[in-house]
Amino acid sequence: MTEKILTIAVPCYNSQDYMRRALDTIVPAGERLEVLIVDDGSTDGTAAIAHEYEEKYPDIVRYLHKENGGHGDAVMHGVANATGIYFRVLDSDDWINTENLIRMMDRLCSEKNSGKVFDMVITNYVYEHVGEKPKEIGYAHALPVEVPFGWQDTKKFNFGQNILMHSITYRHDLITSCGLRLPKHTFYVDNLYAFYPLPFVKEILYFNFDLYHYFIGREDQSVNETVMFRRIEQQEQITFTMFGMHDLDKVESPKLRRYMTQYMAVMCAIVSALYVRHGDKASLEAKKAFWSKTKTRYQGAYKHLNTIWALRFIANTNWFTNTIVRIGYVVARKIYHFN
């Protein structure tokens, strides 16, 4: 059997209407690729489509069925069953640039044959928002291109350009050994996936091309603004979980520590902006309570967050600050197309 250089897990929940597009962009990469279709308790035709691909591509595709546990649980099920040297996730309503996938795999195979395996591989991704021009998020301003590097070799990341699940291919052994756990039945766990393993990552490779196409447009999608506000307690929960994951004072690289602080700051800004956008008295009080809890219960994280002047401003609860936050959210959304 051909050694699997990469496993792509495709979590599916009632995905019959769009999963073919996702799968058709990755199976052409051939037998060096392992595709795990993780059926998270679907009740539609997802299983039938998965079996179809498994039969058509028996050396590439495996179908895994599990009880419904949510996106994070499906990802962890993929991790537990993967055999590839590297691991990444493709959500069933998104797709991959096939040509660049093969290009990345060719380079990783070549490096593996020379005895080199990276802890993390980073690629660009594209927001594919219905009715809008695609928006590529890249990292060439902050990362060395196609040469091995460590955190000490990075430059400052711009706000809104965090390294997300869409950007990341991990060494499989790293995510199985670092203790990553994603909670069941919880949204926005992709932030934990992209955050927790970082201090365990030592050697990185970055390709300055788009690999992942992130589709935004379904009304029930978790990044839909209305849905995000309805689930804002889960957004808070994930943010507080991030605060407790690492003692940033013990993160060896100052540049990684700065980046992780910035990532947490973006999460705080999202929670604050959602409360302000909703705008009623209860929401503004909830914003105040969020910051009070951050300051009193997560003092270690708050100490680092407080070094970011923009976040100190956002944390204020007066009329002027909330007005600027409301405007800033609209501007940031137009720039980065994140929902």
C-alpha positions as CSV (number, residue, x, y, z in Angstrom):
1,M,0.0,0.0,0.0
2,T,1.2,3.5,-0.9
3,E,2.4,5.5,2.1
4,K,0.0,8.3,2.9
5,I,1.7,11.6,3.0
6,L,-1.5,13.5,3.9
7,T,-4.8,12.7,5.5
8,I,-7.7,15.0,4.8
9,A,-10.7,14.6,7.2
10,V,-14.0,15.8,5.7
11,P,-16.6,16.2,8.6
12,C,-20.1,15.8,7.2
13,Y,-23.4,16.4,8.8
14,N,-26.4,16.2,6.3
15,S,-24.0,17.3,3.6
16,Q,-25.6,15.6,0.6
17,D,-26.2,18.9,-1.3
18,Y,-22.6,20.0,-1.4
19,M,-20.1,17.3,-0.3
20,R,-19.4,16.1,-3.9
21,R,-17.8,19.4,-4.7
22,A,-15.5,19.1,-1.8
23,L,-14.5,15.5,-2.5
24,D,-14.0,16.1,-6.2
25,T,-11.3,18.7,-5.5
26,I,-9.2,16.3,-3.4
27,V,-9.5,12.8,-4.8
28,P,-7.5,13.7,-7.9
29,A,-4.4,14.0,-5.7
30,G,-4.0,10.2,-5.9
31,E,-3.0,7.4,-3.6
32,R,-0.5,9.4,-1.5
33,L,-3.7,11.0,-0.1
34,E,-6.0,9.5,2.5
35,V,-9.5,11.0,2.6
36,L,-11.6,10.3,5.7
37,I,-15.3,11.1,5.2
38,V,-16.5,11.5,8.8
39,D,-20.2,11.2,8.9
40,D,-21.4,12.8,12.2
41,G,-24.7,11.1,12.5
42,S,-26.3,12.4,9.2
43,T,-29.9,11.5,8.4
44,D,-29.9,12.5,4.7
45,G,-28.0,10.9,1.8
46,T,-24.6,11.7,3.1
47,A,-23.8,8.0,3.8
48,A,-24.8,6.9,0.3
49,I,-22.6,9.5,-1.3
50,A,-19.7,8.5,1.0
51,H,-20.0,4.8,0.1
52,E,-20.1,5.8,-3.6
53,Y,-16.7,7.6,-3.3
54,E,-15.3,4.8,-1.1
55,E,-16.2,2.2,-3.8
56,K,-14.9,4.4,-6.6
57,Y,-11.6,5.3,-4.8
58,P,-10.9,2.4,-2.5
59,D,-7.2,3.3,-2.1
60,I,-8.0,6.9,-1.2
61,V,-11.3,7.2,0.5
62,R,-12.6,5.7,3.8
63,Y,-16.0,6.2,5.2
64,L,-16.3,6.6,9.0
65,H,-19.7,6.8,10.7
66,K,-20.2,8.1,14.2
67,E,-22.9,9.3,16.5
68,N,-23.6,13.0,16.3
69,G,-21.1,14.9,18.4
70,G,-20.6,18.2,16.5
71,H,-17.8,19.5,14.3
72,G,-15.0,19.3,16.8
73,D,-15.8,15.7,17.7
74,A,-15.8,14.8,14.0
75,V,-12.4,16.4,13.6
76,M,-11.0,14.4,16.6
77,H,-12.5,11.2,15.1
78,G,-10.6,12.0,12.0
79,V,-7.4,12.5,13.9
80,A,-7.9,9.2,15.7
81,N,-8.3,7.3,12.5
82,A,-5.8,9.0,10.3
83,T,-2.7,7.2,8.9
84,G,-1.1,10.0,7.0
85,I,2.1,11.8,8.0
86,Y,0.3,15.1,7.8
87,F,-3.3,15.9,8.7
88,R,-5.7,18.6,7.7
89,V,-9.5,19.3,7.7
90,L,-11.8,20.2,4.8
91,D,-15.3,21.1,5.7
92,S,-17.9,19.5,3.4
93,D,-19.2,22.8,2.1
94,D,-15.8,24.1,1.2
95,W,-13.3,23.0,-1.4
96,I,-9.5,22.8,-2.2
97,N,-7.4,24.1,-5.1
98,T,-6.5,20.7,-6.6
99,E,-3.4,21.9,-8.4
100,N,-1.9,23.5,-5.3
101,L,-2.8,20.5,-3.2
102,I,-0.7,18.3,-5.5
103,R,2.1,20.8,-5.5
104,M,2.1,20.9,-1.7
105,M,2.1,17.1,-1.5
106,D,4.9,16.8,-4.0
107,R,7.1,19.1,-1.9
108,L,6.2,17.3,1.4
109,C,7.0,13.9,-0.2
110,S,10.4,15.3,-1.4
111,E,11.2,16.6,2.0
112,K,10.1,13.3,3.6
113,N,12.4,11.4,1.3
114,S,15.2,13.6,2.6
115,G,14.3,12.9,6.2
116,K,12.5,16.2,6.9
117,V,9.0,16.4,8.4
118,F,7.5,19.7,9.4
119,D,5.4,20.3,12.5
120,M,3.0,22.7,10.6
121,V,2.5,23.6,7.0
122,I,0.7,26.9,6.3
123,T,-1.1,27.9,3.1
124,N,-3.3,30.8,2.1
125,Y,-7.1,30.6,2.0
126,V,-9.9,32.3,0.1
127,Y,-13.2,33.7,1.4
128,E,-15.8,32.7,-1.2
129,H,-18.7,34.9,-0.1
130,V,-21.9,34.6,-2.2
131,G,-22.4,37.8,-4.3
132,E,-18.9,39.2,-3.5
133,K,-15.5,39.0,-5.0
134,P,-13.3,36.3,-3.5
135,K,-10.9,37.5,-0.9
136,E,-7.5,35.8,-0.4
137,I,-5.9,35.8,3.0
138,G,-2.2,35.3,2.8
139,Y,0.9,35.6,5.1
140,A,3.8,36.5,2.8
141,H,4.3,39.8,4.8
142,A,4.9,37.8,8.0
143,L,6.3,34.4,7.0
144,P,9.3,33.2,5.0
145,V,8.2,31.5,1.8
146,E,8.9,27.9,1.0
147,V,11.9,27.6,3.3
148,P,11.9,25.9,6.7
149,F,11.5,28.4,9.6
150,G,10.6,28.8,13.3
151,W,8.6,31.3,15.2
152,Q,11.7,33.5,15.7
153,D,11.8,34.0,11.9
154,T,8.3,35.5,11.7
155,K,7.3,39.1,11.4
156,K,4.2,40.8,12.9
157,F,0.8,39.5,11.8
158,N,-1.9,41.9,10.8
159,F,-5.1,41.8,12.7
160,G,-7.7,39.8,10.8
161,Q,-5.1,37.5,9.4
162,N,-4.7,34.8,12.0
163,I,-3.6,31.4,11.0
164,L,-6.9,29.5,11.0
165,M,-7.9,25.9,10.5
166,H,-8.3,26.7,6.8
167,S,-4.6,27.6,6.6
168,I,-3.1,24.7,8.6
169,T,-1.7,21.3,7.9
170,Y,-0.3,19.7,11.0
171,R,2.1,16.8,11.4
172,H,-0.2,14.1,12.5
173,D,2.0,12.9,15.4
174,L,2.1,16.4,16.8
175,I,-1.7,16.7,17.2
176,T,-2.0,13.2,18.6
177,S,0.8,13.8,21.2
178,C,0.2,17.5,22.3
179,G,-3.1,16.8,24.1
180,L,-5.5,18.6,21.8
181,R,-9.1,18.0,22.8
182,L,-12.1,19.6,21.1
183,P,-15.4,19.7,23.0
184,K,-18.5,18.0,21.7
185,H,-21.6,19.9,20.5
186,T,-19.8,23.2,20.5
187,F,-19.4,25.7,17.7
188,Y,-16.2,27.7,16.9
189,V,-13.9,24.9,18.1
190,D,-11.8,25.5,15.0
191,N,-10.2,28.4,17.0
192,L,-9.0,25.9,19.6
193,Y,-7.6,23.6,16.8
194,A,-5.6,26.6,15.4
195,F,-4.5,27.9,18.8
196,Y,-3.7,25.1,21.3
197,P,-0.9,23.2,19.3
198,L,1.1,26.3,18.5
199,P,3.7,26.2,21.4
200,F,4.4,22.6,20.3
201,V,5.2,23.7,16.8
202,K,8.9,24.2,16.2
203,E,9.5,23.9,12.4
204,I,7.2,25.3,9.8
205,L,6.9,25.5,6.0
206,Y,4.7,28.2,4.3
207,F,3.5,28.1,0.7
208,N,2.3,31.5,-0.7
209,F,-0.6,30.1,-2.7
210,D,-4.3,29.6,-2.0
211,L,-5.2,26.1,-1.1
212,Y,-8.5,26.3,0.8
213,H,-11.7,27.9,-0.5
214,Y,-14.0,28.9,2.4
215,F,-17.6,29.2,1.3
216,I,-19.8,31.7,3.1
217,G,-23.4,32.2,2.2
218,R,-25.6,29.5,3.8
219,E,-28.2,31.1,6.2
220,D,-27.6,28.3,8.8
221,Q,-23.8,28.7,8.7
222,S,-22.0,29.3,12.0
223,V,-20.3,32.5,10.8
224,N,-23.6,34.1,9.7
225,E,-23.8,37.1,11.9
226,T,-27.4,36.4,13.1
227,V,-26.3,32.8,14.0
228,M,-23.2,34.1,15.7
229,F,-25.2,36.3,18.0
230,R,-27.6,33.5,18.8
231,R,-24.6,31.4,19.8
232,I,-22.6,34.1,21.4
233,E,-22.4,32.2,24.7
234,Q,-20.5,29.5,22.8
235,Q,-18.2,32.1,21.3
236,E,-17.5,33.3,24.8
237,Q,-16.9,29.8,26.0
238,I,-14.3,29.1,23.3
239,T,-12.6,32.5,24.1
240,F,-12.4,31.7,27.8
241,T,-11.1,28.2,27.0
242,M,-8.3,29.7,24.9
243,F,-7.4,32.0,27.9
244,G,-6.9,28.9,30.1
245,M,-5.0,26.7,27.6
246,H,-1.5,28.1,28.0
247,D,0.4,30.3,30.5
248,L,1.8,32.8,27.9
249,D,4.6,33.7,30.3
250,K,6.0,30.2,29.7
251,V,5.8,30.4,25.9
252,E,9.4,30.4,24.9
253,S,9.2,32.5,21.7
254,P,8.4,36.2,22.3
255,K,7.1,36.4,18.7
256,L,4.8,33.4,19.2
257,R,3.6,34.9,22.5
258,R,2.8,38.1,20.7
259,Y,0.9,36.3,18.0
260,M,-1.1,34.2,20.5
261,T,-2.0,37.3,22.4
262,Q,-3.2,38.9,19.2
263,Y,-5.3,35.8,18.4
264,M,-7.0,36.0,21.8
265,A,-7.5,39.8,21.2
266,V,-9.3,39.1,18.0
267,M,-11.6,36.7,19.7
268,C,-12.4,39.3,22.4
269,A,-13.0,41.9,19.7
270,I,-15.5,39.6,18.0
271,V,-17.5,39.0,21.2
272,S,-17.5,42.7,22.0
273,A,-18.5,43.7,18.5
274,L,-21.4,41.2,18.4
275,Y,-22.8,42.5,21.7
276,V,-22.4,46.1,20.5
277,R,-24.0,45.3,17.1
278,H,-27.1,43.9,18.8
279,G,-27.2,47.1,20.8
280,D,-29.9,46.6,23.4
281,K,-29.3,47.2,27.1
282,A,-28.9,43.5,28.0
283,S,-26.3,43.0,25.3
284,L,-24.2,46.0,26.4
285,E,-24.4,44.7,30.0
286,A,-23.3,41.3,28.7
287,K,-20.3,43.0,27.1
288,K,-19.4,44.6,30.4
289,A,-19.7,41.2,32.2
290,F,-17.5,39.5,29.6
291,W,-14.7,41.9,30.2
292,S,-15.2,41.8,34.0
293,K,-14.9,38.0,33.9
294,T,-11.8,38.2,31.7
295,K,-10.1,40.6,34.0
296,T,-10.9,38.8,37.3
297,R,-10.8,35.1,36.3
298,Y,-8.2,35.0,33.6
299,Q,-5.6,37.4,35.0
300,G,-2.7,35.9,33.2
301,A,-4.3,36.2,29.8
302,Y,-5.7,39.7,30.7
303,K,-2.2,40.9,31.5
304,H,-1.1,40.2,28.0
305,L,-4.3,41.4,26.3
306,N,-4.0,44.7,28.2
307,T,-0.8,45.4,26.3
308,I,-2.8,45.9,23.1
309,W,-4.1,49.5,23.1
310,A,-6.8,48.9,20.6
311,L,-8.3,46.2,22.8
312,R,-8.2,48.4,25.9
313,F,-10.3,50.8,23.9
314,I,-12.7,48.1,22.7
315,A,-13.2,46.9,26.3
316,N,-14.6,50.3,27.3
317,T,-18.4,50.4,27.6
318,N,-19.2,54.1,26.9
319,W,-21.3,55.4,24.0
320,F,-18.4,56.7,22.0
321,T,-16.4,53.4,22.2
322,N,-19.4,51.3,21.3
323,T,-20.1,53.6,18.3
324,I,-16.5,53.2,17.0
325,V,-16.6,49.4,17.6
326,R,-19.9,49.2,15.6
327,I,-18.3,51.1,12.7
328,G,-15.0,49.2,13.0
329,Y,-16.8,45.9,12.7
330,V,-18.5,46.9,9.4
331,V,-15.2,48.1,8.0
332,A,-13.3,45.0,9.0
333,R,-16.0,42.8,7.5
334,K,-15.7,44.7,4.2
335,I,-11.9,44.3,4.3
336,Y,-11.6,40.6,5.4
337,H,-15.1,39.2,4.3
338,F,-15.1,36.9,7.4
339,N,-18.9,36.5,7.5
